[in-house]
Amino acid sequence: MKTLLIIIVAVVVLGGGFYYYKLGSEAPAIVPGDQMGGQVENQPVETPVNIPTSVKEFTVEGRKFSFTPDLVTVKKGDTVRITFKNLDGFHDLVIDEFNVRTKQIPIGEETIEFVADKAGSFEFYCSVGNHRAMGMKGTLVVQ
């Protein structure tokens, strides 16, 4: 009899715990501005800041001491995807202001991607040896 009583109490406690847990997970979400959990109508919706407006893709070719093209233009907020295609030698592509760089690679290609969140003109360059000083650089213009 005592065992039966313990089993009944355990079932009631477990059932109550399950019900409490289930009820908590189905509670309605509270919408900001409405403490009762219902929908609020005619409230302005804020647009999140810093959403990239579009993806701009470029292929920049690197040769001994030059990039082609050496001018890339995008709009502020664009996601920029540059595929660096090294055609000879050992090179990389670096843009300090956006903290992006490809690996230094022999012939081959590598892609970098970043959000152009600052307006201005920014130099991109090859950081291998004195390649930058020898003219292996270009300009990224963010309007």
Secondary structure, 3 states (H helix, E strand, C coil): CHHHHHHHHHHHHHHHHHHHHHHHHCCCCCCCCCCCCCCCCCCCCCCCCCCCCCEEEEEEEEECCEEECCEEEECCCCEEEEEEEECCCCECCEEHHHCEECCCECCEEEEEEEECCCCEEEEEECCCCCCCCCCCEEEEEEC
